[in-house]
Amino acid sequence: MVMRKKVFICSPFRGDMEGNARKVAVYSRMVCEQGYLPIAPHMLFPQFLNEGIEAERQLGISMGMELLLDCEEVWVFGETTEGMQAEIAFATEQGKKIRFMEGGGTDEDGDGAYQRDGE
């Protein structure tokens, strides 16, 4: 079995949940196509947790943070929301590499985050 670098997908969900779910699917596909393992809890947890119930939303965020611990990097897409800010702060505390992605394809440094190392 090949061990792939795990990339936590940090992107908006609340608000336009349907549109944001489509976007996170695109982000996850992009990460996957580069040979990384995308971790996007906001694609999974809303399947059984209700975003409209604050206690369930917080449970989802908490479980997402546990998954973030196993990731090597965090890629941030879109306008930063309150939930995303909490994920970014936690990732920073844990010493995770964070990339702020722009235009759905490159990070703010313009180093082609969607290219594998060495390519």
Secondary structure as GFF3:
##gff-version 3
##sequence-region A 1 119
A	DSSP	beta_strand	6	10	.	.	.	ID=ss1
A	DSSP	alpha_helix	17	33	.	.	.	ID=ss2
A	DSSP	beta_strand	37	39	.	.	.	ID=ss3
A	DSSP	alpha_helix	41	44	.	.	.	ID=ss4
A	DSSP	three_ten_helix	45	47	.	.	.	ID=ss5
A	DSSP	alpha_helix	54	69	.	.	.	ID=ss6
A	DSSP	beta_strand	73	76	.	.	.	ID=ss7
A	DSSP	alpha_helix	82	93	.	.	.	ID=ss8
A	DSSP	beta_strand	97	102	.	.	.	ID=ss9
A	DSSP	beta_strand	106	107	.	.	.	ID=ss10
###
